[in-house]
């Protein structure tokens, strides 16, 4: 019975899928200036990159939140057995 609960819980959490989602977001946004590095960018370049950041946030926000919620969900596996 415990083994069945383990596999059922595992079906609900996809570690490979989760990692790939984070890797995909990072890959598509790693060229965007965030944090202290922005101090070294020209204002007109930042304006263009800010537009890209807005598009990326709109594109990835729901998917990113979904993955975070999956990670935060308590496991249905009974650890006492």
Buried (B, 14 or more C-beta within 10 A) or exposed (E): EEEEBBEEBEEEBEEEEBEEBEEEBEEEBEEEBEEEEEEEEEEEEBEEBEEBBEEBEEEBEEEBEEBEEBEEEEEEBEEEE
